């Protein structure tokens, strides 16, 4: 039987306050998932990291860009209103696609590489969006 490696989960992976989010329940979920995403990144768990960061990015954009009900609407609005630069806009489209790899048949069919590059890219985009709204 193989040994299961213990996942490191300590404070060094970071926390965020998300003070710019008014919805207290959403703020708690964002804090929880942010900590989990950082933990996954630190432990080289690329797929859950990507899915969590994609979810965080989606939630922040939808919450902060009032009147937008879908990730796609919020993303378009964020780009048009210069909340995100063009390069991040295109990368976030990939975020939308890769986070759907929670569905294993999609991942199996499309055979895209889920790797450290994308996990770190999602982390960087997430941090950029958080900093934009914290102002």
N, CA, C and O atoms as a GROMACS GRO file, in nm:
protein
  540
    1UNK      N    1   0.084  -0.118   0.000
    1UNK     CA    2   0.000   0.000   0.000
    1UNK      C    3   0.088   0.124   0.000
    1UNK      O    4   0.187   0.131   0.073
    2UNK      N    5   0.053   0.222  -0.081
    2UNK     CA    6   0.134   0.343  -0.090
    2UNK      C    7   0.106   0.437   0.027
    2UNK      O    8  -0.003   0.440   0.082
    3UNK      N    9   0.208   0.511   0.061
    3UNK     CA   10   0.194   0.608   0.169
    3UNK      C   11   0.130   0.735   0.114
    3UNK      O   12   0.164   0.782   0.006
    4UNK      N   13   0.039   0.790   0.190
    4UNK     CA   14  -0.023   0.916   0.152
    4UNK      C   15   0.056   1.027   0.217
    4UNK      O   16   0.076   1.028   0.338
    5UNK      N   17   0.099   1.120   0.137
    5UNK     CA   18   0.177   1.232   0.185
    5UNK      C   19   0.086   1.332   0.256
    5UNK      O   20  -0.020   1.367   0.204
    6UNK      N   21   0.127   1.377   0.372
    6UNK     CA   22   0.048   1.474   0.448
    6UNK      C   23   0.056   1.610   0.380
    6UNK      O   24   0.165   1.658   0.347
    7UNK      N   25  -0.060   1.671   0.359
    7UNK     CA   26  -0.066   1.801   0.296
    7UNK      C   27  -0.031   1.908   0.397
    7UNK      O   28  -0.085   1.913   0.508
    8UNK      N   29   0.061   1.995   0.357
    8UNK     CA   30   0.099   2.106   0.443
    8UNK      C   31  -0.014   2.209   0.441
    8UNK      O   32  -0.059   2.252   0.335
    9UNK      N   33  -0.058   2.247   0.558
    9UNK     CA   34  -0.163   2.348   0.568
    9UNK      C   35  -0.135   2.435   0.688
    9UNK      O   36  -0.185   2.410   0.798
   10UNK      N   37  -0.057   2.535   0.666
   10UNK     CA   38  -0.029   2.626   0.776
   10UNK      C   39  -0.051   2.770   0.732
   10UNK      O   40  -0.087   2.796   0.617
   11UNK      N   41  -0.029   2.862   0.820
   11UNK     CA   42  -0.060   3.002   0.793
   11UNK      C   43   0.027   3.063   0.684
   11UNK      O   44  -0.007   3.168   0.631
   12UNK      N   45   0.136   2.999   0.651
   12UNK     CA   46   0.224   3.058   0.550
   12UNK      C   47   0.156   3.063   0.412
   12UNK      O   48   0.200   3.138   0.325
   13UNK      N   49   0.051   2.985   0.393
   13UNK     CA   50  -0.016   2.985   0.264
   13UNK      C   51  -0.109   3.105   0.246
   13UNK      O   52  -0.161   3.126   0.137
   14UNK      N   53  -0.130   3.180   0.350
   14UNK     CA   54  -0.196   3.309   0.335
   14UNK      C   55  -0.345   3.312   0.360
   14UNK      O   56  -0.417   3.213   0.346
   15UNK      N   57  -0.386   3.430   0.396
   15UNK     CA   58  -0.528   3.460   0.416
   15UNK      C   59  -0.554   3.596   0.356
   15UNK      O   60  -0.463   3.678   0.341
   16UNK      N   61  -0.675   3.618   0.322
   16UNK     CA   62  -0.720   3.746   0.270
   16UNK      C   63  -0.841   3.789   0.348
   16UNK      O   64  -0.916   3.704   0.397
   17UNK      N   65  -0.860   3.917   0.361
   17UNK     CA   66  -0.978   3.964   0.434
   17UNK      C   67  -1.096   3.990   0.341
   17UNK      O   68  -1.211   3.982   0.384
   18UNK      N   69  -1.071   4.022   0.215
   18UNK     CA   70  -1.176   4.051   0.118
   18UNK      C   71  -1.271   4.159   0.172
   18UNK      O   72  -1.393   4.149   0.158
   19UNK      N   73  -1.214   4.262   0.234
   19UNK     CA   74  -1.293   4.370   0.293
   19UNK      C   75  -1.380   4.444   0.191
   19UNK      O   76  -1.479   4.508   0.228
   20UNK      N   77  -1.344   4.437   0.067
   20UNK     CA   78  -1.421   4.506  -0.037
   20UNK      C   79  -1.550   4.432  -0.073
   20UNK      O   80  -1.634   4.486  -0.146
   21UNK      N   81  -1.567   4.310  -0.024
   21UNK     CA   82  -1.689   4.231  -0.047
   21UNK      C   83  -1.787   4.261   0.067
   21UNK      O   84  -1.756   4.238   0.183
   22UNK      N   85  -1.904   4.311   0.034
   22UNK     CA   86  -2.003   4.350   0.135
   22UNK      C   87  -2.082   4.230   0.188
   22UNK      O   88  -2.122   4.229   0.305
   23UNK      N   89  -2.106   4.131   0.105
   23UNK     CA   90  -2.181   4.011   0.144
   23UNK      C   91  -2.096   3.928   0.240
   23UNK      O   92  -1.997   3.868   0.199
   24UNK      N   93  -2.134   3.926   0.367
   24UNK     CA   94  -2.053   3.859   0.471
   24UNK      C   95  -2.039   3.709   0.447
   24UNK      O   96  -1.932   3.652   0.473
   25UNK      N   97  -2.143   3.645   0.400
   25UNK     CA   98  -2.137   3.501   0.375
   25UNK      C   99  -2.042   3.470   0.260
   25UNK      O  100  -1.964   3.376   0.266
   26UNK      N  101  -2.050   3.551   0.154
   26UNK     CA  102  -1.960   3.532   0.040
   26UNK      C  103  -1.816   3.558   0.083
   26UNK      O  104  -1.725   3.487   0.041
   27UNK      N  105  -1.796   3.659   0.166
   27UNK     CA  106  -1.662   3.692   0.215
   27UNK      C  107  -1.600   3.571   0.287
   27UNK      O  108  -1.483   3.541   0.266
   28UNK      N  109  -1.678   3.503   0.370
   28UNK     CA  110  -1.628   3.385   0.441
   28UNK      C  111  -1.590   3.274   0.342
   28UNK      O  112  -1.486   3.209   0.358
   29UNK      N  113  -1.674   3.253   0.242
   29UNK     CA  114  -1.645   3.150   0.142
   29UNK      C  115  -1.518   3.184   0.063
   29UNK      O  116  -1.436   3.097   0.034
   30UNK      N  117  -1.503   3.312   0.029
   30UNK     CA  118  -1.383   3.355  -0.043
   30UNK      C  119  -1.258   3.334   0.042
   30UNK      O  120  -1.156   3.287  -0.008
   31UNK      N  121  -1.266   3.368   0.169
   31UNK     CA  122  -1.152   3.347   0.258
   31UNK      C  123  -1.117   3.199   0.268
   31UNK      O  124  -1.000   3.161   0.261
   32UNK      N  125  -1.218   3.116   0.282
   32UNK     CA  126  -1.195   2.972   0.291
   32UNK      C  127  -1.130   2.918   0.163
   32UNK      O  128  -1.030   2.847   0.169
   33UNK      N  129  -1.189   2.953   0.049
   33UNK     CA  130  -1.138   2.900  -0.078
   33UNK      C  131  -1.002   2.959  -0.113
   33UNK      O  132  -0.920   2.891  -0.175
   34UNK      N  133  -0.976   3.084  -0.076
   34UNK     CA  134  -0.845   3.144  -0.100
   34UNK      C  135  -0.738   3.067  -0.022
   34UNK      O  136  -0.633   3.034  -0.078
   35UNK      N  137  -0.765   3.039   0.104
   35UNK     CA  138  -0.671   2.962   0.186
   35UNK      C  139  -0.650   2.823   0.126
   35UNK      O  140  -0.538   2.773   0.120
   36UNK      N  141  -0.758   2.761   0.081
   36UNK     CA  142  -0.748   2.628   0.018
   36UNK      C  143  -0.668   2.634  -0.112
   36UNK      O  144  -0.586   2.546  -0.138
   37UNK      N  145  -0.691   2.736  -0.192
   37UNK     CA  146  -0.618   2.751  -0.319
   37UNK      C  147  -0.469   2.768  -0.293
   37UNK      O  148  -0.386   2.708  -0.362
   38UNK      N  149  -0.435   2.851  -0.194
   38UNK     CA  150  -0.294   2.871  -0.159
   38UNK      C  151  -0.232   2.740  -0.108
   38UNK      O  152  -0.118   2.708  -0.141
   39UNK      N  153  -0.307   2.666  -0.030
   39UNK     CA  154  -0.260   2.537   0.020
   39UNK      C  155  -0.235   2.442  -0.096
   39UNK      O  156  -0.133   2.373  -0.100
   40UNK      N  157  -0.328   2.437  -0.190
   40UNK     CA  158  -0.312   2.351  -0.308
   40UNK      C  159  -0.190   2.393  -0.389
   40UNK      O  160  -0.114   2.308  -0.435
   41UNK      N  161  -0.172   2.522  -0.408
   41UNK     CA  162  -0.058   2.572  -0.484
   41UNK      C  163   0.073   2.532  -0.415
   41UNK      O  164   0.166   2.486  -0.480
   42UNK      N  165   0.078   2.550  -0.285
   42UNK     CA  166   0.197   2.515  -0.209
   42UNK      C  167   0.228   2.367  -0.206
   42UNK      O  168   0.342   2.327  -0.184
   43UNK      N  169   0.127   2.286  -0.230
   43UNK     CA  170   0.144   2.140  -0.229
   43UNK      C  171   0.143   2.079  -0.369
   43UNK      O  172   0.136   1.957  -0.384
   44UNK      N  173   0.150   2.164  -0.471
   44UNK     CA  174   0.158   2.121  -0.610
   44UNK      C  175   0.034   2.041  -0.654
   44UNK      O  176   0.045   1.948  -0.733
   45UNK      N  177  -0.081   2.080  -0.602
   45UNK     CA  178  -0.209   2.020  -0.640
   45UNK      C  179  -0.272   2.112  -0.744
   45UNK      O  180  -0.359   2.193  -0.712
   46UNK      N  181  -0.227   2.100  -0.868
   46UNK     CA  182  -0.258   2.198  -0.971
   46UNK      C  183  -0.407   2.204  -1.004
   46UNK      O  184  -0.463   2.313  -1.011
   47UNK      N  185  -0.470   2.091  -1.024
   47UNK     CA  186  -0.610   2.092  -1.066
   47UNK      C  187  -0.701   2.158  -0.962
   47UNK      O  188  -0.776   2.249  -0.999
   48UNK      N  189  -0.700   2.117  -0.836
   48UNK     CA  190  -0.788   2.186  -0.740
   48UNK      C  191  -0.751   2.333  -0.724
   48UNK      O  192  -0.838   2.416  -0.698
   49UNK      N  193  -0.624   2.364  -0.738
   49UNK     CA  194  -0.580   2.503  -0.731
   49UNK      C  195  -0.646   2.586  -0.841
   49UNK      O  196  -0.700   2.694  -0.816
   50UNK      N  197  -0.643   2.534  -0.962
   50UNK     CA  198  -0.702   2.603  -1.078
   50UNK      C  199  -0.853   2.619  -1.060
   50UNK      O  200  -0.908   2.726  -1.086
   51UNK      N  201  -0.919   2.514  -1.016
   51UNK     CA  202  -1.064   2.520  -0.997
   51UNK      C  203  -1.100   2.622  -0.889
   51UNK      O  204  -1.193   2.701  -0.907
   52UNK      N  205  -1.027   2.623  -0.779
   52UNK     CA  206  -1.055   2.718  -0.671
   52UNK      C  207  -1.029   2.862  -0.714
   52UNK      O  208  -1.112   2.950  -0.689
   53UNK      N  209  -0.915   2.887  -0.778
   53UNK     CA  210  -0.887   3.024  -0.822
   53UNK      C  211  -0.989   3.070  -0.926
   53UNK      O  212  -1.031   3.186  -0.925
   54UNK      N  213  -1.030   2.980  -1.015
   54UNK     CA  214  -1.133   3.016  -1.113
   54UNK      C  215  -1.263   3.056  -1.045
   54UNK      O  216  -1.328   3.153  -1.085
   55UNK      N  217  -1.300   2.983  -0.943
   55UNK     CA  218  -1.421   3.012  -0.867
   55UNK      C  219  -1.411   3.147  -0.794
   55UNK      O  220  -1.507   3.224  -0.791
   56UNK      N  221  -1.295   3.174  -0.737
   56UNK     CA  222  -1.273   3.302  -0.666
   56UNK      C  223  -1.281   3.419  -0.764
   56UNK      O  224  -1.346   3.519  -0.736
   57UNK      N  225  -1.215   3.406  -0.877
   57UNK     CA  226  -1.216   3.512  -0.979
   57UNK      C  227  -1.360   3.538  -1.023
   57UNK      O  228  -1.403   3.653  -1.030
   58UNK      N  229  -1.432   3.432  -1.052
   58UNK     CA  230  -1.572   3.445  -1.095
   58UNK      C  231  -1.655   3.516  -0.988
   58UNK      O  232  -1.728   3.610  -1.019
   59UNK      N  233  -1.645   3.473  -0.863
   59UNK     CA  234  -1.726   3.531  -0.756
   59UNK      C  235  -1.696   3.679  -0.736
   59UNK      O  236  -1.787   3.759  -0.719
   60UNK      N  237  -1.568   3.715  -0.739
   60UNK     CA  238  -1.531   3.857  -0.720
   60UNK      C  239  -1.586   3.942  -0.834
   60UNK      O  240  -1.645   4.047  -0.810
   61UNK      N  241  -1.566   3.898  -0.956
   61UNK     CA  242  -1.613   3.978  -1.071
   61UNK      C  243  -1.764   3.993  -1.070
   61UNK      O  244  -1.815   4.103  -1.092
   62UNK      N  245  -1.837   3.886  -1.044
   62UNK     CA  246  -1.983   3.894  -1.042
   62UNK      C  247  -2.031   3.984  -0.928
   62UNK      O  248  -2.123   4.064  -0.946
   63UNK      N  249  -1.969   3.971  -0.812
   63UNK     CA  250  -2.010   4.051  -0.696
   63UNK      C  251  -1.978   4.199  -0.714
   63UNK      O  252  -2.059   4.285  -0.677
   64UNK      N  253  -1.862   4.228  -0.770
   64UNK     CA  254  -1.818   4.367  -0.778
   64UNK      C  255  -1.874   4.441  -0.899
   64UNK      O  256  -1.885   4.564  -0.898
   65UNK      N  257  -1.909   4.369  -1.002
   65UNK     CA  258  -1.964   4.431  -1.122
   65UNK      C  259  -2.114   4.409  -1.121
   65UNK      O  260  -2.168   4.324  -1.192
   66UNK      N  261  -2.180   4.487  -1.039
   66UNK     CA  262  -2.324   4.471  -1.013
   66UNK      C  263  -2.404   4.463  -1.143
   66UNK      O  264  -2.374   4.529  -1.242
   67UNK      N  265  -2.505   4.380  -1.139
   67UNK     CA  266  -2.592   4.362  -1.255
   67UNK      C  267  -2.546   4.251  -1.348
   67UNK      O  268  -2.617   4.215  -1.442
   68UNK      N  269  -2.428   4.198  -1.322
   68UNK     CA  270  -2.377   4.088  -1.404
   68UNK      C  271  -2.408   3.957  -1.334
   68UNK      O  272  -2.371   3.937  -1.218
   69UNK      N  273  -2.477   3.869  -1.404
   69UNK     CA  274  -2.522   3.744  -1.341
   69UNK      C  275  -2.439   3.623  -1.378
   69UNK      O  276  -2.447   3.520  -1.311
   70UNK      N  277  -2.359   3.634  -1.482
   70UNK     CA  278  -2.278   3.520  -1.523
   70UNK      C  279  -2.130   3.560  -1.528
   70UNK      O  280  -2.097   3.678  -1.535
   71UNK      N  281  -2.045   3.460  -1.525
   71UNK     CA  282  -1.902   3.483  -1.535
   71UNK      C  283  -1.871   3.554  -1.666
   71UNK      O  284  -1.792   3.649  -1.669
   72UNK      N  285  -1.932   3.509  -1.773
   72UNK     CA  286  -1.907   3.567  -1.904
   72UNK      C  287  -1.944   3.716  -1.908
   72UNK      O  288  -1.867   3.797  -1.959
   73UNK      N  289  -2.061   3.752  -1.855
   73UNK     CA  290  -2.103   3.893  -1.851
   73UNK      C  291  -2.007   3.976  -1.767
   73UNK      O  292  -1.967   4.085  -1.806
   74UNK      N  293  -1.970   3.923  -1.652
   74UNK     CA  294  -1.880   3.994  -1.562
   74UNK      C  295  -1.743   4.012  -1.625
   74UNK      O  296  -1.681   4.118  -1.612
   75UNK      N  297  -1.695   3.910  -1.693
   75UNK     CA  298  -1.565   3.917  -1.760
   75UNK      C  299  -1.565   4.023  -1.870
   75UNK      O  300  -1.471   4.102  -1.880
   76UNK      N  301  -1.669   4.024  -1.951
   76UNK     CA  302  -1.679   4.125  -2.058
   76UNK      C  303  -1.682   4.266  -1.999
   76UNK      O  304  -1.614   4.356  -2.048
   77UNK      N  305  -1.761   4.285  -1.894
   77UNK     CA  306  -1.770   4.414  -1.828
   77UNK      C  307  -1.637   4.457  -1.767
   77UNK      O  308  -1.597   4.573  -1.778
   78UNK      N  309  -1.569   4.363  -1.703
   78UNK     CA  310  -1.439   4.393  -1.642
   78UNK      C  311  -1.338   4.438  -1.747
   78UNK      O  312  -1.260   4.530  -1.723
   79UNK      N  313  -1.340   4.375  -1.862
   79UNK     CA  314  -1.247   4.412  -1.969
   79UNK      C  315  -1.284   4.549  -2.027
   79UNK      O  316  -1.197   4.635  -2.045
   80UNK      N  317  -1.411   4.568  -2.056
   80UNK     CA  318  -1.456   4.695  -2.116
   80UNK      C  319  -1.432   4.814  -2.023
   80UNK      O  320  -1.405   4.925  -2.069
   81UNK      N  321  -1.444   4.790  -1.892
   81UNK     CA  322  -1.426   4.898  -1.793
   81UNK      C  323  -1.283   4.904  -1.739
   81UNK      O  324  -1.257   4.972  -1.639
   82UNK      N  325  -1.192   4.834  -1.804
   82UNK     CA  326  -1.050   4.834  -1.770
   82UNK      C  327  -1.018   4.791  -1.627
   82UNK      O  328  -0.921   4.836  -1.566
   83UNK      N  329  -1.102   4.702  -1.574
   83UNK     CA  330  -1.075   4.641  -1.444
   83UNK      C  331  -0.962   4.540  -1.460
   83UNK      O  332  -0.880   4.520  -1.370
   84UNK      N  333  -0.960   4.476  -1.576
   84UNK     CA  334  -0.854   4.380  -1.607
   84UNK      C  335  -0.792   4.417  -1.742
   84UNK      O  336  -0.862   4.465  -1.832
   85UNK      N  337  -0.660   4.395  -1.757
   85UNK     CA  338  -0.596   4.423  -1.886
   85UNK      C  339  -0.630   4.316  -1.989
   85UNK      O  340  -0.678   4.208  -1.955
   86UNK      N  341  -0.606   4.348  -2.114
   86UNK     CA  342  -0.640   4.257  -2.224
   86UNK      C  343  -0.575   4.120  -2.207
   86UNK      O  344  -0.639   4.017  -2.232
   87UNK      N  345  -0.450   4.118  -2.167
   87UNK     CA  346  -0.379   3.990  -2.151
   87UNK      C  347  -0.451   3.902  -2.048
   87UNK      O  348  -0.469   3.782  -2.071
   88UNK      N  349  -0.491   3.960  -1.935
   88UNK     CA  350  -0.563   3.882  -1.833
   88UNK      C  351  -0.700   3.841  -1.882
   88UNK      O  352  -0.748   3.732  -1.849
   89UNK      N  353  -0.765   3.926  -1.960
   89UNK     CA  354  -0.895   3.894  -2.017
   89UNK      C  355  -0.888   3.762  -2.095
   89UNK      O  356  -0.973   3.674  -2.079
   90UNK      N  357  -0.786   3.750  -2.179
   90UNK     CA  358  -0.771   3.628  -2.259
   90UNK      C  359  -0.734   3.508  -2.172
   90UNK      O  360  -0.781   3.397  -2.196
   91UNK      N  361  -0.650   3.530  -2.072
   91UNK     CA  362  -0.613   3.420  -1.982
   91UNK      C  363  -0.734   3.373  -1.901
   91UNK      O  364  -0.750   3.254  -1.875
   92UNK      N  365  -0.819   3.467  -1.861
   92UNK     CA  366  -0.936   3.429  -1.782
   92UNK      C  367  -1.033   3.344  -1.864
   92UNK      O  368  -1.104   3.260  -1.809
   93UNK      N  369  -1.036   3.365  -1.994
   93UNK     CA  370  -1.117   3.276  -2.078
   93UNK      C  371  -1.066   3.133  -2.067
   93UNK      O  372  -1.144   3.038  -2.067
   94UNK      N  373  -0.936   3.118  -2.057
   94UNK     CA  374  -0.878   2.985  -2.038
   94UNK      C  375  -0.915   2.935  -1.899
   94UNK      O  376  -0.942   2.816  -1.881
   95UNK      N  377  -0.916   3.025  -1.799
   95UNK     CA  378  -0.959   2.990  -1.664
   95UNK      C  379  -1.098   2.929  -1.670
   95UNK      O  380  -1.123   2.823  -1.611
   96UNK      N  381  -1.188   2.994  -1.740
   96UNK     CA  382  -1.326   2.946  -1.751
   96UNK      C  383  -1.330   2.805  -1.807
   96UNK      O  384  -1.409   2.722  -1.762
   97UNK      N  385  -1.244   2.778  -1.903
   97UNK     CA  386  -1.243   2.646  -1.964
   97UNK      C  387  -1.178   2.542  -1.872
   97UNK      O  388  -1.234   2.434  -1.851
   98UNK      N  389  -1.062   2.574  -1.819
   98UNK     CA  390  -0.990   2.476  -1.737
   98UNK      C  391  -1.062   2.442  -1.607
   98UNK      O  392  -1.052   2.330  -1.558
   99UNK      N  393  -1.133   2.538  -1.550
   99UNK     CA  394  -1.202   2.506  -1.424
   99UNK      C  395  -1.315   2.407  -1.448
   99UNK      O  396  -1.361   2.341  -1.354
  100UNK      N  397  -1.360   2.396  -1.572
  100UNK     CA  398  -1.462   2.296  -1.604
  100UNK      C  399  -1.405   2.155  -1.609
  100UNK      O  400  -1.478   2.059  -1.632
  101UNK      N  401  -1.274   2.142  -1.587
  101UNK     CA  402  -1.214   2.010  -1.580
  101UNK      C  403  -1.248   1.940  -1.450
  101UNK      O  404  -1.200   1.830  -1.423
  102UNK      N  405  -1.331   2.003  -1.369
  102UNK     CA  406  -1.389   1.934  -1.254
  102UNK      C  407  -1.469   1.815  -1.308
  102UNK      O  408  -1.488   1.715  -1.238
  103UNK      N  409  -1.515   1.826  -1.431
  103UNK     CA  410  -1.586   1.718  -1.500
  103UNK      C  411  -1.480   1.630  -1.570
  103UNK      O  412  -1.422   1.671  -1.670
  104UNK      N  413  -1.456   1.514  -1.516
  104UNK     CA  414  -1.347   1.429  -1.565
  104UNK      C  415  -1.358   1.391  -1.712
  104UNK      O  416  -1.256   1.379  -1.780
  105UNK      N  417  -1.478   1.373  -1.762
  105UNK     CA  418  -1.493   1.337  -1.904
  105UNK      C  419  -1.449   1.451  -1.995
  105UNK      O  420  -1.397   1.426  -2.104
  106UNK      N  421  -1.469   1.574  -1.952
  106UNK     CA  422  -1.422   1.689  -2.030
  106UNK      C  423  -1.269   1.688  -2.035
  106UNK      O  424  -1.210   1.707  -2.141
  107UNK      N  425  -1.208   1.666  -1.920
  107UNK     CA  426  -1.062   1.661  -1.915
  107UNK      C  427  -1.009   1.546  -2.002
  107UNK      O  428  -0.911   1.563  -2.075
  108UNK      N  429  -1.072   1.431  -1.992
  108UNK     CA  430  -1.030   1.314  -2.068
  108UNK      C  431  -1.042   1.339  -2.219
  108UNK      O  432  -0.953   1.302  -2.296
  109UNK      N  433  -1.151   1.402  -2.258
  109UNK     CA  434  -1.176   1.427  -2.400
  109UNK      C  435  -1.080   1.531  -2.458
  109UNK      O  436  -1.028   1.513  -2.569
  110UNK      N  437  -1.056   1.639  -2.384
  110UNK     CA  438  -0.979   1.750  -2.440
  110UNK      C  439  -0.829   1.738  -2.420
  110UNK      O  440  -0.751   1.798  -2.494
  111UNK      N  441  -0.787   1.661  -2.322
  111UNK     CA  442  -0.646   1.631  -2.298
  111UNK      C  443  -0.556   1.755  -2.291
  111UNK      O  444  -0.444   1.753  -2.343
  112UNK      N  445  -0.604   1.861  -2.228
  112UNK     CA  446  -0.519   1.978  -2.208
  112UNK      C  447  -0.432   1.955  -2.086
  112UNK      O  448  -0.469   1.881  -1.994
  113UNK      N  449  -0.318   2.018  -2.086
  113UNK     CA  450  -0.224   2.000  -1.977
  113UNK      C  451  -0.261   2.090  -1.858
  113UNK      O  452  -0.268   2.212  -1.871
  114UNK      N  453  -0.284   2.028  -1.745
  114UNK     CA  454  -0.311   2.101  -1.622
  114UNK      C  455  -0.180   2.098  -1.545
  114UNK      O  456  -0.137   1.994  -1.496
  115UNK      N  457  -0.116   2.217  -1.534
  115UNK     CA  458   0.019   2.217  -1.479
  115UNK      C  459   0.046   2.339  -1.392
  115UNK      O  460  -0.041   2.423  -1.370
  116UNK      N  461   0.167   2.346  -1.344
  116UNK     CA  462   0.208   2.455  -1.255
  116UNK      C  463   0.194   2.592  -1.321
  116UNK      O  464   0.155   2.688  -1.256
  117UNK      N  465   0.226   2.600  -1.450
  117UNK     CA  466   0.216   2.729  -1.519
  117UNK      C  467   0.076   2.787  -1.504
  117UNK      O  468   0.060   2.903  -1.467
  118UNK      N  469  -0.026   2.706  -1.531
  118UNK     CA  470  -0.163   2.756  -1.524
  118UNK      C  471  -0.205   2.783  -1.381
  118UNK      O  472  -0.277   2.880  -1.355
  119UNK      N  473  -0.163   2.700  -1.288
  119UNK     CA  474  -0.197   2.724  -1.147
  119UNK      C  475  -0.139   2.858  -1.100
  119UNK      O  476  -0.208   2.936  -1.035
  120UNK      N  477  -0.014   2.883  -1.134
  120UNK     CA  478   0.049   3.010  -1.094
  120UNK      C  479  -0.010   3.129  -1.169
  120UNK      O  480  -0.021   3.238  -1.114
  121UNK      N  481  -0.046   3.108  -1.294
  121UNK     CA  482  -0.110   3.214  -1.372
  121UNK      C  483  -0.243   3.252  -1.308
  121UNK      O  484  -0.273   3.371  -1.294
  122UNK      N  485  -0.323   3.154  -1.269
  122UNK     CA  486  -0.452   3.182  -1.205
  122UNK      C  487  -0.432   3.253  -1.072
  122UNK      O  488  -0.507   3.345  -1.038
  123UNK      N  489  -0.330   3.211  -0.998
  123UNK     CA  490  -0.298   3.276  -0.872
  123UNK      C  491  -0.264   3.424  -0.895
  123UNK      O  492  -0.312   3.511  -0.824
  124UNK      N  493  -0.180   3.450  -0.994
  124UNK     CA  494  -0.141   3.588  -1.025
  124UNK      C  495  -0.260   3.673  -1.069
  124UNK      O  496  -0.272   3.788  -1.026
  125UNK      N  497  -0.346   3.618  -1.152
  125UNK     CA  498  -0.465   3.692  -1.198
  125UNK      C  499  -0.556   3.721  -1.079
  125UNK      O  500  -0.608   3.832  -1.066
  126UNK      N  501  -0.574   3.623  -0.994
  126UNK     CA  502  -0.658   3.640  -0.875
  126UNK      C  503  -0.604   3.753  -0.787
  126UNK      O  504  -0.679   3.840  -0.744
  127UNK      N  505  -0.474   3.752  -0.761
  127UNK     CA  506  -0.412   3.856  -0.680
  127UNK      C  507  -0.429   3.993  -0.744
  127UNK      O  508  -0.455   4.092  -0.675
  128UNK      N  509  -0.414   3.999  -0.875
  128UNK     CA  510  -0.430   4.125  -0.947
  128UNK      C  511  -0.572   4.181  -0.933
  128UNK      O  512  -0.591   4.300  -0.911
  129UNK      N  513  -0.671   4.094  -0.944
  129UNK     CA  514  -0.811   4.136  -0.932
  129UNK      C  515  -0.841   4.180  -0.789
  129UNK      O  516  -0.910   4.280  -0.768
  130UNK      N  517  -0.790   4.107  -0.692
  130UNK     CA  518  -0.810   4.145  -0.552
  130UNK      C  519  -0.752   4.284  -0.526
  130UNK      O  520  -0.817   4.369  -0.465
  131UNK      N  521  -0.629   4.307  -0.573
  131UNK     CA  522  -0.565   4.436  -0.552
  131UNK      C  523  -0.641   4.548  -0.621
  131UNK      O  524  -0.649   4.660  -0.569
  132UNK      N  525  -0.697   4.520  -0.736
  132UNK     CA  526  -0.774   4.622  -0.810
  132UNK      C  527  -0.895   4.667  -0.729
  132UNK      O  528  -0.925   4.787  -0.724
  133UNK      N  529  -0.963   4.575  -0.667
  133UNK     CA  530  -1.086   4.610  -0.592
  133UNK      C  531  -1.058   4.657  -0.450
  133UNK      O  532  -1.144   4.720  -0.388
  134UNK      N  533  -0.940   4.627  -0.396
  134UNK     CA  534  -0.907   4.670  -0.260
  134UNK      C  535  -0.884   4.820  -0.251
  134UNK      O  536  -0.888   4.876  -0.141
  135UNK      N  537  -0.861   4.884  -0.361
  135UNK     CA  538  -0.831   5.029  -0.361
  135UNK      C  539  -0.942   5.110  -0.301
  135UNK      O  540  -0.932   5.233  -0.294
   0.00000   0.00000   0.00000
